[in-house]
């Protein structure tokens, strides 16, 4: 999932039970991992839920 601002990509890794966060380079589109993957049991879908309406 790419967040609405287009700066970050979150990848659900179903078989490794994790979600990884990457920064997207605005010019090249290359990804750079941010921190360590987050432990989540069998993630298959990521959905952004607005905090403020």
C-alpha positions as CSV (number, residue, x, y, z in Angstrom):
1,X,0.0,0.0,0.0
2,X,1.3,3.5,-0.9
3,X,0.1,6.1,1.6
4,X,-1.9,9.1,0.2
5,X,1.1,11.4,0.3
6,X,3.0,9.0,-2.0
7,X,6.2,9.1,0.2
8,X,5.9,5.6,1.9
9,X,5.1,2.1,0.8
10,X,3.9,-0.6,3.3
11,X,4.4,-4.2,2.3
12,X,2.5,-7.0,3.9
13,X,4.6,-10.2,4.0
14,X,2.1,-13.0,4.6
15,X,4.5,-15.9,4.9
16,X,7.0,-14.1,7.1
17,X,4.4,-12.6,9.5
18,X,5.5,-9.0,9.0
19,X,4.8,-5.6,7.5
20,X,7.8,-3.6,6.1
21,X,7.9,0.1,5.6
22,X,9.8,1.8,2.8
23,X,10.5,5.4,1.8
24,X,9.9,6.1,-1.9
25,X,12.5,8.3,-3.5
26,X,10.6,11.1,-5.3
27,X,13.0,11.3,-8.3
28,X,14.0,7.7,-8.9
29,X,11.1,5.8,-7.4
30,X,13.6,3.6,-5.6
31,X,12.6,2.1,-2.2
32,X,14.7,2.4,1.0
33,X,13.7,0.3,4.0
34,X,12.8,2.2,7.2
35,X,13.6,0.5,10.5
36,X,12.8,-3.1,11.2
37,X,9.7,-5.0,9.9
38,X,6.8,-4.9,12.2
39,X,5.6,-8.3,13.5
40,X,2.0,-9.0,12.4
41,X,0.5,-12.6,12.2
42,X,-0.2,-13.5,8.6
43,X,-0.9,-10.1,7.1
44,X,-2.7,-10.3,3.7
45,X,-4.2,-6.8,3.3
46,X,-3.3,-3.3,4.4
47,X,-6.0,-0.6,4.6
48,X,-5.6,3.0,5.5
49,X,-8.2,4.3,8.0
50,X,-8.5,8.1,8.2
51,X,-7.9,9.4,11.7
52,X,-9.8,12.6,11.2
53,X,-12.9,13.2,9.1
